[in-house]
Amino acid sequence: MRGLRALRDEWLGLSGRRRSATQADVQAWTVGKLLLELPRCGPRIRLLWPQNDRTNTGCEWIVPARDLADWIQTRPKPVVAARPDGVRRAFHLWLQAADDQGDATTDLPEAFRAEVQGRYREILSAIAGDLRCVQCLAFVASPWVEEEGRTQNGAFTLSTTRVCCERGHDLFREDVAIEIHRGASAPL
């Protein structure tokens, strides 16, 4: 709550308005501020790469920015938002404003990593991109997807998805948690 007040107060000071900022005002200001801090999006986005210290991956995965923007737009919003929707909106706007000229590749900014984290398997099946194994230095035409360690914990089904190249090298692993509600319907 303290962070929201600070944003609101900063917004009031910058806007010159006398009224209090609404939630929509704060979201728009947050989106704009985030977009100004980022590099321009190129026509291609590098989602995963070995040199990134935040992921443990054996691949380089590059997808077209327009295809990723379309995929983000079709995804349903989370039922319970862990954070404001401003980051998701900024991510979509950043992808839509991608420079279509040339063949430049932009690394996925850290601010947007949470929007794709845990959804790599969905993206892999929905978007055609360049997936390259760094061990055999070959492009992967048909990755092998395997589910490991499926366990049940209350309403949650937990598993790990392992994606490999044709030669069996690990490209990436992704932990998946699925929540299943049985009985009474969930509120809309």
Steps between C-alpha positions, in 0.01 A plus 500: 500500500787732579638455145165588343478819706852598395412447133177696541678790672775504237238494226312791659820702516586434134153543355420832668149372576318596814287185526621167633622248247270210418619141466487544119720812524759317709500203260542724193784689668668174606477358146641818347788522748590134442495535120729805512762304696522212247691468174296499179363156414650343189313276258627191685506425876753272669295322770769264631877499469782334695678822601195621696570435870125479582437181302673165485469420133684312229339686213458828324138567411401789275139577401342771282381795710167526314419133561582535871280814519209306345556211741508733805177666385315167471604377847234544766580730787569322828194448719685637802762756402815483710601842369334784309422442133727789402802279426295273273363805316848652468635169364231486233555866401878448487455201267247681280742790452772263375719635224419292191808612309810282495575176678602628844440282804406650838550310825182467706520773768503383861185703569300269270654165591217416743248532214652199318649305792314173544346530153791394281331173405187690386711743299697214345182341366340829390783700337747398233843631591867411484588252775871411498676247722827647630657155553465366146473849341202389289157648452232282657220415258295276727581533871429207725273588795488276805309539826687394816405455865125547491370531859170595658492750790142585596341688211838541327660268247876565487737385229813596312506525123832414336564611141785336305645520151492205259834376640373501861674816630299697757375828354306616805291377792186661627312440826125490453224527760138444401221577744181298458180607676244226552150537636366853533568727208761770534376863504525684169 
